[in-house]
Amino acid sequence: ATPVKPARTPQAPSDPVLAVVHAATMAPSGGNSQPWRFELAGDGLSFLLDGSRATSMDVRSRASYVAIGAAVFNARVAAARAGRLGPLALVPEGAGSSVVATLGLQGDTDAELAERYDAMLARCSNRRHGTPASLDLALTARLARAASEGGACLRLVTDGERMAACADILGEAERVRFLSPHLHAELIEELRWPGEDVRTGIDVRTLDLSTAETAALGLARRPDVMALLGSWNAGHALGPHVRAAVRSSSALAVLCVPNATPAAYVAGGMAAERVWIAAQSSGLGVQAVVPPFRFAGPGPDFGMLGPARWGATPRSLPGRFPEVGGAREVDALGPGSVAKRFLGHIQHVEAQLLAQGIQHGQAAPRRRQVDLLPAEGH
């Protein structure tokens, strides 16, 4: 498949402060929900949580915190480029406040951040399938450094058998998402079809579906069809696209944070955006994987995902990751350390953040990719 060209985006404002806000709005968010508000006051920019845009899968606003973290990183890049960088504070008023972060807009800069400005604006999702191949050790070390600079750690699953097992788990999670009535309604609400406003959702034309798959998705929009499949415990053809995306990747990469606090998720979102930009700048393609259980922790969190009939399946899926674990922790110190093995397992989603599947192409027309899923804290 050919690389994806970023969609045309509005030109950044000439005013440096407004350019910072513009960069923040370019951050990725689940379903393009954009769960944020921005407030300018004096020499500072505040990032606020907009709870009205939350979905059932945004358990305890964790997905929103990740998205806002990505927005904060973009804003810092733009501020550094404009020479207006100031101090950053995460969750400055405590976990119960809607103020997630504040960024001073003063007179400093950061050369390392500033040089990422163009790459930050060019960042995009690439949902085309690639050809699995071994990842260069220097490249994986570069991605690990990007993660560690953001306070996270990077783990990779590269074994083909384990990748296939992860693909099956994620495909089953996608089936549950289609068959659970309220998750299905929210999923369909995210999609934008030709002629609809794509600024607040996902353009179906970017999903890289075949004509037959597009027709099947059109049928899957109907809740009555999903209800019938659910009554039969059928719908096993609802997850193949996710399975194929993971199976065509060179690795499943996991960004881990140390705990499940709002500040940790915000920092994890900043790290995820940093890694995404570094990956795309290195010729990799990036795609987010969003299983229903991604931000649900042990205990009552799974009850937020829907009726008991479907809640049991998402609850069981994270526990299957230890069976296909063996992810290796990537050392950011350099290629000579990358071969170090990580013998832990991928579970305990409460302390986990974003997994990314890396698709690797061998020739220029081919593509390489990164998808996002959960892993154990470190």
N, C-alpha and C positions, 0 to 999 in steps of 0.2 A: 504494500500500500504506500501511496505517496505521503510525504509529510503534510500535516495540516498547517495552513496559513492562518495566523490570528485574524479574527474578524476585525473589520475597520472599527476603530474606537474614536470617540470625539477627541479633537486635539486638546492637549492640556492647556488650561488657561495661562495667560501671560503673567498674571499676578501670582507670585511665588506661594502665598498662603493658600489660595484657591487651587493651585497646582498640587499642593500636598493633599487637600481634600479629594481632588480628582483621583490621585493615585490610590487613596484608601478605597474609593468606590470600585476600583478595578480588582479587588481581592476576590478569590473564589469563596463560595458558600454553598452549602448543601441545597440542591435544587434551585440554585441561584436565588435563594430567599432573601439575601442581603439583610440580616437581622440586626442592623445597626442604625444609629443616628449619630450625627456629628454636631458638635457645638463649638463655635469659636468664641473665645472670651479673652480679651487682652492679648497676651503673648502665648496663648495656649490653645490646644485643640483637645476636646474631650470626646471619648468614644463611649457611646451609651448603648446598652442592650435594648432592643426593641422586641419585647416579648410577644407583640401581636403577630409576629411573623414566624413564631415557633411551630413546629410540627410534632407529632407523637414521637418520632424518632429522635427528636432533640431533647433527650432525657436530661432533666435538671439543667437545661440550657447549655449543655456541654458542647454540642455542635456549634451553637452560636458563639461560645467563647473561642472556639478554634477559628471560626470565620473572622471574628473581630481581631484575633491575634494576627491573622494574615493581613488584615487591613492596617493594623498598627505597623507591621513591618514595611508595607508599601509606603505608608506615610513617612516613616523614618528615612527610607531611601530617597523619596522626593525632597524631604527637608534637607538632607545632606547635600543633594545635588544643587539646591537653591541657596545653600549657605545659611539655612535657618534652623538648624538642628538644635534641640534643647533636651533637657532631662525627661526621662520616661518613668512613669509610675504605673504599676499594674494594680488593679482593684484598690485604689487609694482610700476608698471610704468603707471598705469591708465587703464581705461576700454577699451581703443582702442588698447592696446598692446597685442601681442600674448603671452607675458610672464604672465602666470596666477598665478604662485606662485614660491617662492624661499625658499629652506630649507637649513639652515646651517648644515654642517656635521662636528661637532666639538667633544668635549669630554664629553658631558653630557649624562644623562640617565633619565628615568622616569619609575619607577617600575610598575605603573599601565598600561602603554602602553606596556612595555616589556613583561609582562605576557600574553598579547594577541597574541603574535607572532604565536604560533602554530595554534591557532583558526583562525587567519587571513589567514594563508596559506590553511586551510581546508575549508574556506567559499565557498559555491557553491549554485547554483539555484536548488531548489527541486520542480519540476512541477507535482509531483504526488498528487492526491486528498487525502484529509484527512477526518476526522469525526468531525463535529462541536461539541464543548464542551465549557463550561465556562472556562475562563482563570483565573489562580490563581492571586490574587491581588498582592502578593509579586513579581510575575513574571512581571506583567504589570508595577509595580513601578520600577523594575530593568531596563526595557526597556525605561521608561520615563527618568530615570537618565542618561542612555546612550545618549538619544536625547538632554537633557538639557546640558550635558557636552560638546556637540558639538555646542551649541548655537541655537538649534531648540526646538520645543515643539512637543509632541506626542498626537495625538487624535485618539480615537477608535470608530468605528461603530460596535456594537455587536448585535443589535436587528435583529432578523431573517428576519422580513418583510423589513426593510431598506436594509439589506444585499442583499436580492433578488432584490430589486429595483435597487441598484447599479450594480448588476450583469447584469441586462437587459440593463442599460445604456452602460456599458463597452462592452457587446456583440454587441450592435448596432454600437458602435464605431469600433469594429473589422470588421463588415460587410462593413462599409464605407472604411476602409483601404484596403480591398480586391477589392472593386469595383472602387475606384479612380485609374485611370491608373498609375500615377507616384508613388503613395503610394504603389500600388500593386507591381510595378517593384522593388522598394526599399525593400519591405518586402521579396520578393522571393530571392533577392540578398543576404539577410542576412542568408538564410538557407544553410546548408551544408548537402548533401546527402551521404550515404555510398560510400566510395572511394574518396571523396573530402576532401580538406584540412580544418580541423575544427578549425584551430588556428585563423582564421580571420572571423568567423561567428558562427552560432548556429547549432549544430549537431541535426538533426531532431530526432535522436534516444533518445535525452534527453527530448523530448516534452511529453513523456509518452502517445503516441497515440496508439489506438487500430489498428489492421490490416485494418479495414474499414476506420478509420479516416486517416491513412497514405495514403491509396489509394485515398481518397477524396482530401487530400492535394496535392497529385501528379497531380490530375486533376485541382485543383485550381491554379496550377503554370501557366496554359495556359492563356495568356492575351485575346485570342479570346473567351474563355469560360466566363471569367469575363466580357468582353464587352457585350456579349449576355445577361448575367444575369442583367447587369446594364441597358440595354435597356428595360428590362422587369420590372425594379425596384424590382428585386427578390434577391436571394442570402441570404434569411433569415436563412439558415442553416450554414452560415459562421461564426457565433459567439458562438455556443453552448459550445465549449471547454472553452472559457473564462468565460461564464456564470457558467459552472459547477465548474470551479476552485474557483470562488468567493463564490458560494453557499456552497461549501464543506469546507469553511474557518470558523474559530471561530470568526474572526473579520476582519474588514477592517481598517488598521491603517494608519494614515496620519502624515507625518513629515512636519511641517510648518516652514517657515523662514519669517523674518519680512518685506522683500521687494524683488524686482526683480532685484537687482544689480548683476553684475558678482560675486562680493565677497560673496554676500549672497548665491548664488547658489553653489559656491565652498564650503563654510562652510556647506551648507546643504548636499552636497555630502559626506563630512567628517562625518557628523552626521549620515547619512544614512548607511554608512559602519560600523560605531560604533554600531548602533542599529542592523544591520544585523548580525554582529559577535556575539553580546550579545544574540540575539534571537536563532541563531543556536547552540550556546554553551549551551543554556537552553533547548534544545530538540525541538525547533520549526524549521519548514522548511520555506524557503524564496523564493518567486518568484516575479519577476517584472511584473507589468501590464503597458502596454504602449499604451494608447489610443491616437489617433492623436492630440487631443486638449491639451495634458498634459502640454506643455510648451508654449502654445499660450495665450496671454493676450487679453484684450479688444481692439477693433479697428482693425487695419490693419493686426495684426498677423495671423488671420485666412485666409487671402488672400494668405499667403505663403503655405498653406496646399494643394492648388490645385484649379481646376476649380470651378466656382461658383456653378455648379450643386451639387457637393459633399461638397463644403465648408460650405453650409448652415447647414448641419446636424451636423458636429463637433461644429459649433458655438452654436447650440441650446442645445447640450448635457450638458455642464457644468452648465447651468442655471437650469437643472432639479435636480441637487444635493441638492439645498435647500429644495426641496420637500421631500427628503428622508434623510434630515440631522438629527441632534440630536446626533452628535458625542460627546462623553464626553472627556474632557481634562483630561489627566492622570497626577496627581501630583507626582513629583519625590521624595517628602519628605518621603513617606512610604505608606504601604497598608491602613492605617487608613484614608488617604486623597484621595484614588483612586476613591471613590464613588462620588466625586464632579462632577456635571453635567456641560457640556458645551452646552450652548443654542444657539450658533452661527450656521452657516451653511457652507457647503462645496462648495465654489464657488470662483469666482475671481481668475482664474488660473494664472494670471500674477504674483501674489505674492505667488504662491504655488509651492510645490516641489514634494515630492515622497509619494505615498500612498502604504501601504503594507497590504496585506491580510494575516491574521494569521490562519493557519489551525492547529487544535489541535487534536491529537490522544490520545486515552485513554489507549491503550495497547502498549507494546514495538514494535510490528511489524507495528503499525499504525504511521502516521506522522502528524506533525503540520507545518504550513507554513506561510510565509510573502510575499505579492505581493505589487507593488509600483504604486501610483496614486496621484492627486494634492489636496491642501487645502489652506484655507485663511491664510494670514499672521497674526502674533500676535504682 
